[in-house]
Amino acid sequence: MADLSVHPWGQPFRRRDIVTLIFTIMGWILRGFFEKIVCVVWYTRFGVRIEDLSSLHPGWPQPL
């Protein structure tokens, strides 16, 4: 059987690869969601504009 660790592309995903992919996507979603909550809380608490936070954190709306 071929060694999947050498050439993972074009081969069936191993279970570990699928789990890693799922956790990576979940991490992106949770991070983007968390950053939106933080920006809203800052805006309501301190009156800081979202644009000001975006300048501090480039590409804020994107979870990547």
N, C-alpha and C positions, 0 to 999 in steps of 0.2 A: 504494500500500500504506500502511496506517495506521502512524503513528509509534508504535512500541511503548514508547518511552521516556516518552511523555506519559501513556498510559493502560495500564500493564502489567497491571492486573486485567482479567479477562474476555478476555484475549488469550493465545495460546500463549506459553509461557515461551521466552525466548531462552536460548541455550546458556550465556551468562554468568550468567543468573539461576539456572539449575540448578546450576552449579558453585558459586556463592556459597552457595546453600542447603545443598548437600552439605557444604561446608567448615564452615558454621556449625553444622550438626548434629554433625559430627565433633568440632568444637571443644567443644561442650557435653558430649559423651560423654567425651572425653579429659580434660576439666577435672574432671568428676565422678569419674572413675576415679582421676585423680591425687590428688584431695583425699582419697579413701578410703584410698589407699596412705599418704599423709602422716599421716593420723590413726592408722592402725594402727601405723606405725613409731614415732610419738610415744608411743603407748600402751605398746608393748613396750620401747622404749628408756628413756623417762623416767617411765613410770607415770602419765602424764596421762590422766585420764578423757576419753572421747569427748564427754561432756556439756560438759566445760569447753571443749573446742575448738569445740563447736557454739555456745556462748554468745559466743565470740570471732568466729565466722564464721556469721552468721545464715543459716538455711536450708541448712545444710551438705549433707544427703543429696541435695538436688535439684541436678542439673547446671546449672539455670538460675540 
